[in-house]
Amino acid sequence: MDYKDIKEKITLAANKIKSLQTEVKEKESKIKELISETEELKKSNLNLTAENAKIREENEKLSKDNQKVVNEIEEKLAELDALFLEDQPETKVKPVVKKEEKKDKKPEDNSDVETELEELDKLL
């Protein structure tokens, strides 16, 4: 090996080192970008976690409120059912009373007719 070959090998090695250094710098830059992106995602995650907690709390409150409303509605429906059941026997009794009144009226109507017939017979 002569001086020229050694110089050429040193130059190739130096170029290889420069190429590798450039590659390392590019990869370090990408690593920094990824670290920065990761930090942003962590911050976003914290914000979303806090927002999620607020939404869950609000959802629980609304769920409780909804349950109260459902319970109130069920109570009102039960009251209405009770009132309806109370009113039903009264409405059934009323037609019975009317039927009885009609039955009472029919004999009276008949007696009036009979009385008129008797008067007519007397006249004849």
N, CA, C and O atoms as a MOPAC input file, in Angstrom:
PM7 MOZYME 1SCF
protein

 N      0.85100 1    -1.15700 1     0.00000 1
 C      0.00000 1     0.00000 1     0.00000 1
 C      0.90300 1     1.22900 1     0.00000 1
 O      1.84700 1     1.39300 1     0.77300 1
 N      0.54100 1     2.00300 1    -0.87400 1
 C      1.31400 1     3.22100 1    -0.95500 1
 C      0.52800 1     4.39900 1    -0.39900 1
 O     -0.61600 1     4.25600 1     0.03200 1
 N      1.12900 1     5.50200 1    -0.41700 1
 C      0.56900 1     6.70500 1     0.17700 1
 C     -0.77800 1     7.05500 1    -0.45300 1
 O     -1.70500 1     7.46000 1     0.24700 1
 N     -0.88600 1     6.90000 1    -1.77000 1
 C     -2.08900 1     7.23700 1    -2.50000 1
 C     -3.25600 1     6.36000 1    -2.03800 1
 O     -4.34600 1     6.88500 1    -1.81100 1
 N     -3.07500 1     5.08000 1    -1.89300 1
 C     -4.12200 1     4.15700 1    -1.46300 1
 C     -4.59100 1     4.48300 1    -0.04200 1
 O     -5.78400 1     4.45800 1     0.25900 1
 N     -3.62300 1     4.78700 1     0.81500 1
 C     -3.96000 1     5.12200 1     2.20500 1
 C     -4.75900 1     6.42000 1     2.22800 1
 O     -5.75100 1     6.53200 1     2.94900 1
 N     -4.32900 1     7.39600 1     1.44100 1
 C     -5.03300 1     8.67600 1     1.39200 1
 C     -6.45500 1     8.47200 1     0.88000 1
 O     -7.39900 1     9.07500 1     1.39100 1
 N     -6.60400 1     7.61600 1    -0.13500 1
 C     -7.92100 1     7.35000 1    -0.70900 1
 C     -8.82600 1     6.66800 1     0.32600 1
 O     -9.99800 1     7.02700 1     0.43800 1
 N     -8.31900 1     5.71300 1     1.06700 1
 C     -9.07600 1     5.02000 1     2.09500 1
 C     -9.46400 1     5.98000 1     3.21800 1
 O    -10.57100 1     5.90500 1     3.75000 1
 N     -8.54900 1     6.88200 1     3.57500 1
 C     -8.84400 1     7.86700 1     4.61800 1
 C     -9.93500 1     8.81200 1     4.12500 1
 O    -10.83400 1     9.16200 1     4.88900 1
 N     -9.87100 1     9.22700 1     2.87600 1
 C    -10.87500 1    10.12000 1     2.30200 1
 C    -12.24100 1     9.41800 1     2.26500 1
 O    -13.25700 1    10.02400 1     2.60800 1
 N    -12.26700 1     8.15500 1     1.85500 1
 C    -13.51500 1     7.38700 1     1.83400 1
 C    -14.08800 1     7.25000 1     3.25000 1
 O    -15.29400 1     7.38800 1     3.45800 1
 N    -13.21700 1     6.98000 1     4.20700 1
 C    -13.65000 1     6.84400 1     5.59100 1
 C    -14.18000 1     8.18000 1     6.11200 1
 O    -15.18700 1     8.20700 1     6.82000 1
 N    -13.52400 1     9.27600 1     5.77700 1
 C    -13.96500 1    10.60100 1     6.21200 1
 C    -15.32600 1    10.94000 1     5.59600 1
 O    -16.20200 1    11.48500 1     6.26600 1
 N    -15.48800 1    10.60900 1     4.31700 1
 C    -16.77800 1    10.84100 1     3.65800 1
 C    -17.88300 1     9.97400 1     4.29600 1
 O    -19.01600 1    10.42000 1     4.47900 1
 N    -17.52400 1     8.75200 1     4.62100 1
 C    -18.48500 1     7.85000 1     5.27800 1
 C    -18.86600 1     8.41400 1     6.64400 1
 O    -20.03500 1     8.38200 1     7.02900 1
 N    -17.88400 1     8.92800 1     7.37000 1
 C    -18.13800 1     9.51300 1     8.69400 1
 C    -19.05700 1    10.73100 1     8.54300 1
 O    -20.01000 1    10.88200 1     9.30700 1
 N    -18.77800 1    11.60400 1     7.56000 1
 C    -19.62400 1    12.77700 1     7.33900 1
 C    -21.05100 1    12.35100 1     6.98400 1
 O    -22.01800 1    12.93200 1     7.47700 1
 N    -21.17800 1    11.34200 1     6.13400 1
 C    -22.49500 1    10.83700 1     5.74600 1
 C    -23.24500 1    10.30400 1     6.95700 1
 O    -24.43200 1    10.57800 1     7.12800 1
 N    -22.55700 1     9.54700 1     7.78900 1
 C    -23.18300 1     9.00200 1     9.00400 1
 C    -23.55300 1    10.11400 1     9.98100 1
 O    -24.59900 1    10.05400 1    10.62600 1
 N    -22.68900 1    11.13600 1    10.09100 1
 C    -22.99000 1    12.26100 1    10.97500 1
 C    -24.23700 1    13.00400 1    10.49700 1
 O    -25.06800 1    13.40800 1    11.31000 1
 N    -24.37000 1    13.18700 1     9.18100 1
 C    -25.55400 1    13.84100 1     8.61500 1
 C    -26.80600 1    13.00300 1     8.92100 1
 O    -27.85500 1    13.53000 1     9.29200 1
 N    -26.65900 1    11.70500 1     8.75700 1
 C    -27.77500 1    10.79600 1     9.04200 1
 C    -28.15900 1    10.86200 1    10.52000 1
 O    -29.34400 1    10.87900 1    10.85400 1
 N    -27.16600 1    10.89900 1    11.40200 1
 C    -27.42400 1    10.99300 1    12.84500 1
 C    -28.13400 1    12.29500 1    13.15500 1
 O    -29.08300 1    12.30400 1    13.93900 1
 N    -27.68900 1    13.41300 1    12.54900 1
 C    -28.33100 1    14.70000 1    12.78500 1
 C    -29.79500 1    14.67300 1    12.33500 1
 O    -30.66500 1    15.18500 1    13.03900 1
 N    -30.07300 1    14.08400 1    11.17800 1
 C    -31.44700 1    13.97100 1    10.69100 1
 C    -32.30200 1    13.14500 1    11.65500 1
 O    -33.43600 1    13.51300 1    11.96100 1
 N    -31.75600 1    12.04500 1    12.12100 1
 C    -32.50200 1    11.19100 1    13.04300 1
 C    -32.71500 1    11.88800 1    14.38400 1
 O    -33.76800 1    11.74100 1    15.00400 1
 N    -31.71300 1    12.64700 1    14.83100 1
 C    -31.87600 1    13.40400 1    16.06900 1
 C    -32.96600 1    14.46000 1    15.91000 1
 O    -33.73800 1    14.70200 1    16.83700 1
 N    -33.03000 1    15.08000 1    14.74600 1
 C    -34.06100 1    16.07400 1    14.47100 1
 C    -35.44900 1    15.41200 1    14.49100 1
 O    -36.39600 1    15.96400 1    15.05200 1
 N    -35.55700 1    14.24400 1    13.88400 1
 C    -36.82900 1    13.51500 1    13.89700 1
 C    -37.20900 1    13.10700 1    15.31900 1
 O    -38.38100 1    13.14800 1    15.69300 1
 N    -36.21300 1    12.71600 1    16.10200 1
 C    -36.46400 1    12.34100 1    17.49600 1
 C    -36.99200 1    13.54800 1    18.26400 1
 O    -37.93500 1    13.42700 1    19.04600 1
 N    -36.38800 1    14.70800 1    18.04200 1
 C    -36.84900 1    15.92700 1    18.71800 1
 C    -38.29100 1    16.25200 1    18.31400 1
 O    -39.11600 1    16.62000 1    19.15000 1
 N    -38.57300 1    16.10900 1    17.02700 1
 C    -39.94100 1    16.34800 1    16.55000 1
 C    -40.91800 1    15.37600 1    17.21500 1
 O    -41.99200 1    15.78100 1    17.65900 1
 N    -40.55500 1    14.12300 1    17.28200 1
 C    -41.42900 1    13.12200 1    17.90000 1
 C    -41.61200 1    13.38200 1    19.39100 1
 O    -42.70000 1    13.19600 1    19.93500 1
 N    -40.52700 1    13.81700 1    20.05000 1
 C    -40.62800 1    14.14600 1    21.48200 1
 C    -41.57700 1    15.32200 1    21.66300 1
 O    -42.42200 1    15.31400 1    22.55900 1
 N    -41.43500 1    16.33400 1    20.81000 1
 C    -42.31200 1    17.50500 1    20.88400 1
 C    -43.76300 1    17.08700 1    20.64000 1
 O    -44.66400 1    17.51800 1    21.35900 1
 N    -43.98500 1    16.26100 1    19.64300 1
 C    -45.33300 1    15.77300 1    19.33300 1
 C    -45.89300 1    14.95700 1    20.50600 1
 O    -47.07200 1    15.07300 1    20.84100 1
 N    -45.05100 1    14.14200 1    21.11800 1
 C    -45.46800 1    13.34400 1    22.27500 1
 C    -45.88300 1    14.24800 1    23.42800 1
 O    -46.88400 1    13.98600 1    24.09400 1
 N    -45.12400 1    15.30100 1    23.66600 1
 C    -45.46600 1    16.24300 1    24.73700 1
 C    -46.81000 1    16.92500 1    24.46200 1
 O    -47.62700 1    17.09900 1    25.36700 1
 N    -47.02300 1    17.30900 1    23.19700 1
 C    -48.30300 1    17.92000 1    22.83300 1
 C    -49.45000 1    16.93200 1    23.04600 1
 O    -50.51600 1    17.30200 1    23.53900 1
 N    -49.22100 1    15.68000 1    22.67200 1
 C    -50.25300 1    14.65900 1    22.85500 1
 C    -50.52800 1    14.40700 1    24.33900 1
 O    -51.66900 1    14.16200 1    24.73300 1
 N    -49.47500 1    14.47000 1    25.15600 1
 C    -49.67300 1    14.30800 1    26.60400 1
 C    -50.52000 1    15.44400 1    27.15600 1
 O    -51.43200 1    15.21900 1    27.95100 1
 N    -50.21100 1    16.68000 1    26.72500 1
 C    -50.99800 1    17.83300 1    27.18100 1
 C    -52.45300 1    17.68800 1    26.72500 1
 O    -53.38600 1    17.91700 1    27.49500 1
 N    -52.62100 1    17.30900 1    25.47700 1
 C    -53.96600 1    17.10900 1    24.94200 1
 C    -54.70100 1    16.01500 1    25.71900 1
 O    -55.89200 1    16.13500 1    26.00700 1
 N    -53.98100 1    14.96200 1    26.04900 1
 C    -54.56200 1    13.85900 1    26.81700 1
 C    -55.01700 1    14.34100 1    28.19200 1
 O    -56.10000 1    13.98000 1    28.65300 1
 N    -54.19300 1    15.15400 1    28.84300 1
 C    -54.56900 1    15.70000 1    30.15600 1
 C    -55.83300 1    16.56000 1    30.04600 1
 O    -56.74400 1    16.46200 1    30.86800 1
 N    -55.86200 1    17.40500 1    29.00800 1
 C    -57.04000 1    18.25600 1    28.80500 1
 C    -58.28900 1    17.41300 1    28.54500 1
 O    -59.35400 1    17.67400 1    29.10400 1
 N    -58.14300 1    16.40400 1    27.69400 1
 C    -59.28000 1    15.54100 1    27.37800 1
 C    -59.72400 1    14.72800 1    28.59900 1
 O    -60.91500 1    14.48100 1    28.78900 1
 N    -58.76600 1    14.32100 1    29.41300 1
 C    -59.10800 1    13.57000 1    30.62600 1
 C    -59.90600 1    14.45400 1    31.58400 1
 O    -60.89400 1    14.01300 1    32.17100 1
 N    -59.47200 1    15.69400 1    31.73300 1
 C    -60.19500 1    16.63100 1    32.60700 1
 C    -61.58900 1    16.91100 1    32.04500 1
 O    -62.57100 1    16.93200 1    32.78700 1
 N    -61.66900 1    17.12200 1    30.74900 1
 C    -62.96100 1    17.38100 1    30.10400 1
 C    -63.87800 1    16.16000 1    30.23600 1
 O    -65.07600 1    16.29600 1    30.48400 1
 N    -63.30500 1    14.97900 1    30.06700 1
 C    -64.05600 1    13.73100 1    30.20100 1
 C    -64.61400 1    13.58400 1    31.60900 1
 O    -65.75400 1    13.15600 1    31.78800 1
 N    -63.81500 1    13.93600 1    32.60000 1
 C    -64.27300 1    13.85400 1    33.99400 1
 C    -65.45100 1    14.79900 1    34.21700 1
 O    -66.42900 1    14.43200 1    34.86900 1
 N    -65.36100 1    16.01800 1    33.67600 1
 C    -66.46100 1    16.97900 1    33.80300 1
 C    -67.72300 1    16.44200 1    33.13400 1
 O    -68.81800 1    16.53900 1    33.68700 1
 N    -67.56300 1    15.88100 1    31.95200 1
 C    -68.70900 1    15.35100 1    31.20900 1
 C    -69.33300 1    14.18100 1    31.97000 1
 O    -70.55700 1    14.07300 1    32.04600 1
 N    -68.49900 1    13.31000 1    32.53000 1
 C    -69.03800 1    12.18800 1    33.31300 1
 C    -69.81800 1    12.69200 1    34.52000 1
 O    -70.89300 1    12.18200 1    34.83500 1
 N    -69.26400 1    13.69700 1    35.19100 1
 C    -69.93600 1    14.26800 1    36.36200 1
 C    -71.28400 1    14.86800 1    35.95500 1
 O    -72.29600 1    14.66400 1    36.62600 1
 N    -71.27800 1    15.60500 1    34.85300 1
 C    -72.52100 1    16.20500 1    34.35800 1
 C    -73.50900 1    15.11000 1    33.94700 1
 O    -74.70800 1    15.22100 1    34.20000 1
 N    -73.00400 1    14.06700 1    33.31900 1
 C    -73.84900 1    12.95200 1    32.89100 1
 C    -74.49500 1    12.26400 1    34.09700 1
 O    -75.67600 1    11.91800 1    34.06400 1
 N    -73.71600 1    12.07100 1    35.15300 1
 C    -74.26300 1    11.45800 1    36.36400 1
 C    -75.35400 1    12.33200 1    36.96000 1
 O    -76.39200 1    11.83200 1    37.39400 1
 N    -75.11500 1    13.65000 1    36.98000 1
 C    -76.10800 1    14.57900 1    37.51900 1
 C    -77.38500 1    14.51700 1    36.68500 1
 O    -78.48900 1    14.44100 1    37.22500 1
 N    -77.22200 1    14.55000 1    35.36400 1
 C    -78.38700 1    14.48000 1    34.48400 1
 C    -79.11300 1    13.14600 1    34.62600 1
 O    -80.34200 1    13.08800 1    34.57500 1
 N    -78.35700 1    12.09600 1    34.80100 1
 C    -78.95800 1    10.77900 1    34.99500 1
 C    -79.79700 1    10.75300 1    36.27200 1
 O    -80.90300 1    10.21300 1    36.28700 1
 N    -79.26000 1    11.34400 1    37.34500 1
 C    -80.01400 1    11.42300 1    38.60300 1
 C    -81.26500 1    12.27000 1    38.41800 1
 O    -82.34500 1    11.91100 1    38.88800 1
 N    -81.10700 1    13.40600 1    37.72300 1
 C    -82.25900 1    14.27300 1    37.46200 1
 C    -83.31500 1    13.53600 1    36.64300 1
 O    -84.51000 1    13.62400 1    36.92600 1
 N    -82.86000 1    12.81400 1    35.63200 1
 C    -83.78800 1    12.04000 1    34.80200 1
 C    -84.51900 1    10.99700 1    35.64000 1
 O    -85.72300 1    10.79600 1    35.48200 1
 N    -83.78900 1    10.34000 1    36.52600 1
 C    -84.40500 1     9.32600 1    37.38000 1
 C    -85.45400 1     9.95100 1    38.28800 1
 O    -86.51100 1     9.36500 1    38.52100 1
 N    -85.15400 1    11.16000 1    38.80800 1
 C    -86.13300 1    11.86200 1    39.64100 1
 C    -87.39100 1    12.15800 1    38.84000 1
 O    -88.50700 1    11.95900 1    39.32000 1
 N    -87.20000 1    12.63600 1    37.61300 1
 C    -88.34100 1    12.96300 1    36.76000 1
 C    -89.14800 1    11.70300 1    36.46100 1
 O    -90.37900 1    11.72600 1    36.50300 1
 N    -88.46300 1    10.61200 1    36.16100 1
 C    -89.15700 1     9.35200 1    35.88800 1
 C    -89.94500 1     8.91700 1    37.12100 1
 O    -91.09400 1     8.49000 1    37.00400 1
 N    -89.33700 1     9.02200 1    38.29100 1
 C    -90.03600 1     8.65200 1    39.52700 1
 C    -91.26800 1     9.52600 1    39.74200 1
 O    -92.33100 1     9.02500 1    40.10900 1
 N    -91.12600 1    10.83000 1    39.51600 1
 C    -92.26100 1    11.73500 1    39.66900 1
 C    -93.37700 1    11.37300 1    38.69500 1
 O    -94.55300 1    11.35800 1    39.06100 1
 N    -92.99900 1    11.08300 1    37.45800 1
 C    -93.99600 1    10.70600 1    36.44800 1
 C    -94.69800 1     9.42300 1    36.86700 1
 O    -95.92000 1     9.31600 1    36.76000 1
 N    -93.92300 1     8.44500 1    37.34700 1
 C    -94.53000 1     7.18900 1    37.79700 1
 C    -95.48200 1     7.42400 1    38.95700 1
 O    -96.54900 1     6.81300 1    39.02100 1
 N    -95.10100 1     8.31300 1    39.88200 1
 C    -95.97900 1     8.62800 1    41.00200 1
 C    -97.26800 1     9.27800 1    40.51300 1
 O    -98.35900 1     8.92100 1    40.95900 1
 N    -97.13900 1    10.23100 1    39.59600 1
 C    -98.32500 1    10.91100 1    39.06100 1
 C    -99.21800 1     9.92100 1    38.32600 1
 O   -100.44200 1     9.98000 1    38.44600 1
 N    -98.60700 1     9.00200 1    37.55900 1
 C    -99.40300 1     7.99600 1    36.86400 1
 C   -100.11300 1     7.08200 1    37.85800 1
 O   -101.26600 1     6.70200 1    37.65200 1
 N    -99.41900 1     6.73700 1    38.92800 1
 C   -100.04600 1     5.91300 1    39.95200 1
 C   -101.21400 1     6.65400 1    40.59300 1
 O   -102.26300 1     6.06000 1    40.84400 1
 N   -101.04100 1     7.94700 1    40.85800 1
 C   -102.13600 1     8.75300 1    41.41200 1
 C   -103.30700 1     8.80600 1    40.44200 1
 O   -104.46300 1     8.66600 1    40.84200 1
 N   -102.99800 1     9.01000 1    39.15300 1
 C   -104.06100 1     9.04500 1    38.14800 1
 C   -104.77700 1     7.70800 1    38.05100 1
 O   -106.00100 1     7.66400 1    37.93000 1
 N   -104.01500 1     6.61100 1    38.10400 1
 C   -104.62900 1     5.28300 1    38.09400 1
 C   -105.54800 1     5.10700 1    39.29000 1
 O   -106.65200 1     4.57800 1    39.16900 1
 N   -105.07700 1     5.55900 1    40.45400 1
 C   -105.89100 1     5.44200 1    41.66200 1
 C   -107.16400 1     6.26800 1    41.50900 1
 O   -108.25200 1     5.80100 1    41.84500 1
 N   -107.03400 1     7.48400 1    41.00700 1
 C   -108.21300 1     8.32600 1    40.79500 1
 C   -109.15400 1     7.70400 1    39.76600 1
 O   -110.37400 1     7.74200 1    39.92200 1
 N   -108.58500 1     7.14600 1    38.73900 1
 C   -109.38600 1     6.51100 1    37.70100 1
 C   -110.13600 1     5.31600 1    38.28000 1
 O   -111.31300 1     5.11000 1    37.98300 1
 N   -109.45900 1     4.54300 1    39.09300 1
 C   -110.10700 1     3.39100 1    39.71900 1
 C   -111.19300 1     3.83600 1    40.68800 1
 O   -112.23300 1     3.18700 1    40.80200 1
 N   -110.95100 1     4.94400 1    41.38600 1
 C   -111.96900 1     5.47700 1    42.28500 1
 C   -113.18200 1     5.96100 1    41.49500 1
 O   -114.32200 1     5.77800 1    41.92300 1
 N   -112.93400 1     6.57100 1    40.35300 1
 C   -114.02600 1     7.09200 1    39.52700 1
 C   -114.78000 1     5.98200 1    38.81100 1
 O   -115.97700 1     6.12500 1    38.56400 1
 N   -114.14300 1     4.91700 1    38.48000 1
 C   -114.79000 1     3.83900 1    37.74200 1
 C   -115.98100 1     3.25400 1    38.48000 1
 O   -117.04800 1     3.14000 1    37.87600 1
 N   -115.87100 1     2.87900 1    39.73600 1
 C   -117.05300 1     2.33000 1    40.40800 1
 C   -118.19700 1     3.33800 1    40.44400 1
 O   -119.35700 1     2.94400 1    40.32300 1
 N   -117.90800 1     4.60500 1    40.60300 1
 C   -118.94700 1     5.62200 1    40.61000 1
 C   -119.66400 1     5.66200 1    39.26900 1
 O   -120.88900 1     5.77100 1    39.22400 1
 N   -118.91600 1     5.57600 1    38.18400 1
 C   -119.55100 1     5.60600 1    36.88000 1
 C   -120.36100 1     4.34400 1    36.66100 1
 O   -121.39100 1     4.38900 1    35.98900 1
 N   -119.93000 1     3.23000 1    37.20300 1
 C   -120.70800 1     2.00400 1    37.07400 1
 C   -121.97000 1     2.08900 1    37.91900 1
 O   -123.01700 1     1.57900 1    37.51900 1
 N   -121.88600 1     2.71600 1    39.06200 1
 C   -123.03800 1     2.84200 1    39.93700 1
 C   -124.06900 1     3.76600 1    39.29900 1
 O   -125.26700 1     3.50200 1    39.40000 1
 N   -123.64900 1     4.80700 1    38.66700 1
 C   -124.57000 1     5.76400 1    38.06800 1
 C   -125.46300 1     5.11400 1    37.01400 1
 O   -126.67500 1     5.32900 1    37.03700 1
 N   -124.90000 1     4.31400 1    36.07700 1
 C   -125.80500 1     3.67300 1    35.12400 1
 C   -126.77700 1     2.72300 1    35.82100 1
 O   -127.92600 1     2.58700 1    35.39900 1
 N   -126.32300 1     2.07600 1    36.87300 1
 C   -127.21400 1     1.18800 1    37.59400 1
 C   -128.35400 1     2.00100 1    38.18800 1
 O   -129.50900 1     1.57700 1    38.14500 1
 N   -128.04000 1     3.14900 1    38.73200 1
 C   -129.05900 1     4.02000 1    39.30500 1
 C   -130.01500 1     4.45900 1    38.20300 1
 O   -131.22900 1     4.48400 1    38.40900 1
 N   -129.49900 1     4.79200 1    37.07800 1
 C   -130.34000 1     5.21700 1    35.97100 1
 C   -131.25500 1     4.09000 1    35.53200 1
 O   -132.42900 1     4.31900 1    35.24100 1
 N   -130.72700 1     2.86700 1    35.48100 1
 C   -131.55300 1     1.73600 1    35.10300 1
 C   -132.66600 1     1.53200 1    36.11000 1
 O   -133.81300 1     1.25500 1    35.76000 1
 N   -132.28800 1     1.68000 1    37.38700 1
 C   -133.30300 1     1.52800 1    38.42400 1
 C   -134.35600 1     2.60500 1    38.29400 1
 O   -135.54700 1     2.34700 1    38.46800 1
 N   -133.90800 1     3.83400 1    37.98200 1
 C   -134.85900 1     4.93200 1    37.80400 1
 C   -135.76500 1     4.64800 1    36.61500 1
 O   -136.96400 1     4.92200 1    36.65400 1
 N   -135.18000 1     4.09800 1    35.56100 1
 C   -135.98200 1     3.77000 1    34.39000 1
 C   -136.99800 1     2.68700 1    34.73000 1
 O   -138.14800 1     2.74100 1    34.29500 1
 N   -136.56100 1     1.70200 1    35.51500 1
 C   -137.47600 1     0.64800 1    35.92400 1
 C   -138.60800 1     1.24100 1    36.75300 1
 O   -139.77300 1     0.87300 1    36.59900 1
 N   -138.24200 1     2.16200 1    37.62800 1
 C   -139.25100 1     2.81900 1    38.45200 1
 C   -140.20400 1     3.62900 1    37.58900 1
 O   -141.40300 1     3.66600 1    37.86200 1
 N   -139.70200 1     4.26300 1    36.57800 1
 C   -140.53300 1     5.10400 1    35.73400 1
 C   -141.50000 1     4.27100 1    34.90400 1
 O   -142.63800 1     4.68300 1    34.68200 1
 N   -141.06800 1     3.12500 1    34.45300 1
 C   -141.93300 1     2.30100 1    33.60600 1
 C   -143.21300 1     1.89900 1    34.33100 1
 O   -144.29400 1     2.03200 1    33.75800 1
 N   -143.13500 1     1.41300 1    35.56600 1
 C   -144.40600 1     1.08200 1    36.22300 1
 C   -145.26700 1     2.31800 1    36.41700 1
 O   -146.49100 1     2.22900 1    36.31500 1
 N   -144.67900 1     3.44000 1    36.68700 1
 C   -145.46900 1     4.65700 1    36.84300 1
 C   -146.14500 1     5.02400 1    35.53100 1
 O   -147.31400 1     5.40700 1    35.49600 1
 N   -145.37800 1     4.89600 1    34.45400 1
 C   -145.95000 1     5.18200 1    33.14900 1
 C   -147.10400 1     4.21500 1    32.86500 1
 O   -148.13900 1     4.60500 1    32.32400 1
 N   -146.90900 1     2.97200 1    33.23300 1
 C   -147.95400 1     1.96600 1    33.02200 1
 C   -149.18300 1     2.28100 1    33.87800 1
 O   -150.32000 1     2.13400 1    33.43000 1
 N   -148.94100 1     2.70800 1    35.09100 1
 C   -150.08300 1     3.01300 1    35.96000 1
 C   -150.86900 1     4.19400 1    35.42300 1
 O   -152.09500 1     4.23900 1    35.53500 1
 N   -150.16100 1     5.15000 1    34.84000 1
 C   -150.85300 1     6.28300 1    34.22200 1
 C   -151.71400 1     5.81000 1    33.05200 1
 O   -152.85200 1     6.24500 1    32.87900 1
 N   -151.15500 1     4.93100 1    32.27600 1
 C   -151.89000 1     4.40000 1    31.12700 1
 C   -153.10100 1     3.58500 1    31.61400 1
 O   -154.20000 1     3.68500 1    31.06800 1
 N   -152.86700 1     2.79800 1    32.63100 1
 C   -153.95800 1     1.99800 1    33.18800 1
 C   -155.07000 1     2.88700 1    33.74000 1
 O   -156.25700 1     2.61000 1    33.57000 1
 N   -154.65400 1     3.95000 1    34.39700 1
 C   -155.63500 1     4.87800 1    34.95300 1
 C   -156.46200 1     5.50600 1    33.83700 1
 O   -157.68100 1     5.63000 1    33.96100 1
 N   -155.83200 1     5.88700 1    32.79200 1
 C   -156.52600 1     6.48700 1    31.65700 1
 C   -157.48000 1     5.47600 1    31.02200 1
 O   -158.59700 1     5.81300 1    30.63000 1
 N   -157.01700 1     4.23600 1    30.93100 1
 C   -157.86700 1     3.19500 1    30.36200 1
 C   -159.10800 1     2.97200 1    31.23000 1
 O   -160.21100 1     2.79900 1    30.71000 1
 N   -158.93100 1     2.97700 1    32.50200 1
 C   -160.06400 1     2.80100 1    33.42100 1
 C   -161.05800 1     3.94300 1    33.27200 1
 O   -162.26900 1     3.72100 1    33.27700 1
 N   -160.55800 1     5.14800 1    33.14000 1
 C   -161.44200 1     6.30800 1    32.97000 1
 C   -162.21200 1     6.20400 1    31.66800 1
 O   -163.39700 1     6.53100 1    31.60300 1
 N   -161.53300 1     5.74900 1    30.64400 1
 C   -162.20100 1     5.57000 1    29.36900 1
 C   -163.28400 1     4.49000 1    29.45300 1
 O   -164.36100 1     4.62300 1    28.87100 1
 N   -162.97500 1     3.42200 1    30.18800 1
 C   -163.95300 1     2.34600 1    30.37000 1
 C   -165.19600 1     2.86500 1    31.09500 1
 O   -166.32400 1     2.49600 1    30.76800 1
 N   -164.96400 1     3.72500 1    32.08400 1
 C   -166.07400 1     4.29300 1    32.86200 1
 C   -166.95600 1     5.15000 1    31.96900 1
 O   -168.18200 1     5.14700 1    32.08200 1
 N   -166.31700 1     5.86300 1    31.10500 1
 C   -167.07000 1     6.72800 1    30.23200 1
 C   -167.90300 1     5.92700 1    29.24000 1
 O   -168.97500 1     6.37400 1    28.82900 1
 N   -167.44600 1     4.80600 1    28.87100 1
 C   -168.16100 1     3.99000 1    27.91400 1
 C   -169.28300 1     3.27900 1    28.62900 1
 O   -170.03000 1     2.52300 1    28.00800 1

